[in-house]
Amino acid sequence: MRPRLTLRLKLALVALTLLALPWAGWRYVQEMEGFLLEAQQQALLATARAVATALHDRPQLMHLQPPRSDAAREAVEENLRRAAEQAEKSGQPVLVEEIGRESGAPTGQPEAEIGAILRGLERSTSRIWVVNRELKLLALAGSLKPAEGAGKAAGGAGGSTEMWRRLLDFVVPQPTENFDEALDPDVLATGREIAHALLGAPSTRLRASADGRVVIASAAYPIWSRDDVVGAVVVEETTNSILAVRRQALERLLLTTLAAFVLAAAVLLGFATRLSSRIRRLRDEAEGAVDARGRLAHLVAGSRAGDEIGDLSRSFSAVLEKLAQHHGYLESLAGRLSHELRTPIAVVRSSLENLGLEQDAQQRRVYLARAEEGLARLSKILTRMSEASRLEQGLRNEARVRFDLAAVLRECVEGYRLAYPRREFALSAPAGALEAEGSPDLFAQLLDKLVANADDFGAAGTPIRLDLQRADGQARLEVSNSGPLLPREVEGRLFDSMVSARGEQAAGEPHLGLGLYVARLIAEFHGGRITAANLADGSGVRVALTLPLA
């Protein structure tokens, strides 16, 4: 069975796209980390340059008296590896003079001068050491670890904060201050930055500590004596400060993303819930609008909302209203057809019965004529029932030509004066041509429908007025007659299919409420619109036709 994806589930899946925000933030933090690392290396290089500048052109400081024996030399090298630990404990530069004194090696005063220079430049979290051309360590000052208690966080955190810290440590590890900062035995021989500095080129390098717990950034700068490189200054510092900044940035990013995700998910869930409830309510109203017998029980209340669901509800309401009107007509169609067909059928039946009984030839011709009149009326009813459908099909293939509305109107009015000799026609039309695109025959058929309707409803002895004029780049034709007003129940839908306001009048002619509907179809074919309204003085009805000019 295919799983059902509800609207809320789909919007929840859409909310997952917000997970792209942490990725974008992580990429930004990585770029920021690279920028800070580059800035740190440049700062270390500037410090190394300052120390090297103080040692330039002082070659006597770069020479040490070698130990008297190999054992003494090995002791010095062993003590050099413990130089970092001593510097951390004492907070003072560790000089080769002091180390050599412990090993019994001869010492001198140059190392003391180097120590004085380093003492003025050392920083709390950086280590500075000086080597000569022979890769001999002359002096070392500072420590890579912060001062005691400087890196400790404030205590007293609550349980939720502690859990959050543990979760954050799992995602972004906390930089550690517990690492081995002792110099590797081969750091002088394998240091790429030292080799480049002794060749005369300042250089930077990233390397791991002896135990691999932290990353150490180092910068080396050459010490010059005239045109020769006699040594190098190396400044080291861990990247823990950058890692701390990165951790803070990622912590804020994680908190912001989590809050944004929760807020967006809540908003989307609430919006989806409201949207789903509106759709379900519309569905229930649409299903309840039709009862079990197929009858329209009630109409859907059109929503006033301006969104798509509001438009859908209003469309449902309009469709159901039209269906209700059509359904009402279909319910009355049987009675209407029975009323229209009863008289001609009765005339035909009675005429045929009398025709069979009557022996007089003259009287038989009278009965035969009545039967033919009844059959003609039945034929006219059937013709009018199919007139609208034939017209709708014919409009699709009707050719469009340019024709003069005023000329067609004058010709038709002349014919109406002959067809309706008891009715007066008042025509008002411009002298010039009013050309439109369409069919002159269909336009004449439209006029026939309007004039026939005006004659049926017009009071005896009153004229039918036809007024054609140009208005705002369009042609406007008004057909007015004096007589009864439009009933309220047909206002606004007089031109719909099978709508009639005749009632029981004009019983001699069949009327199925299709004449004005045909007139509307022809008006729409010409790109116009047709309306009907009562005259302002309450004396009759005016039908207005508006057509675009060619």
Secondary structure, 3 states (H helix, E strand, C coil): CCCCCCHHHHHHHHHHHHHHHHHHHHHHHHHHHHHHHHHHHHHHHHHHHHHHHHHCCCHHHHCCCCCCCHHHHHHHHHHHHCHHHHHHHHCCCEEHHHHHHHHCCCCCCHHHHHHHHHHHHCCCCEEEEEEECCCCEEEEEECCCCCCCCCCCCCCCCHHHHHHHHHHHHHCCCCCCCCCCCCCCCHHHHCHHHHHHHCCCCEEEEEECCCCCCEEEEEEEEEEECCEEEEEEEEEEECHHHHHHHHHHHHHHHHHHHHHHHHHHHHHHHHHHHHHHHHHHHHHHHHHCECCCCCECCCCCCCCCCCHHHHHHHHHHHHHHHHHHHHHHHHHHHHHHHHHHHHHHHHHHHHHHHHHHCCCHHHHHHHHHHHHHHHHHHHHHHHHHHHHHHHHHHHHHCCCEEEEHHHHHHHHHHHHHHHCCCCCEEEECCCCCCEEEECHHHHHHHHHHHHHHHHHHCCCCCCEEEEEEEECCEEEEEEEEECCCCCHHHCCCCCCCCCCCCCCCCCCCCCCCCHHHHHHHHHHHCCCEEEEEECCCCCEEEEEEEEECC
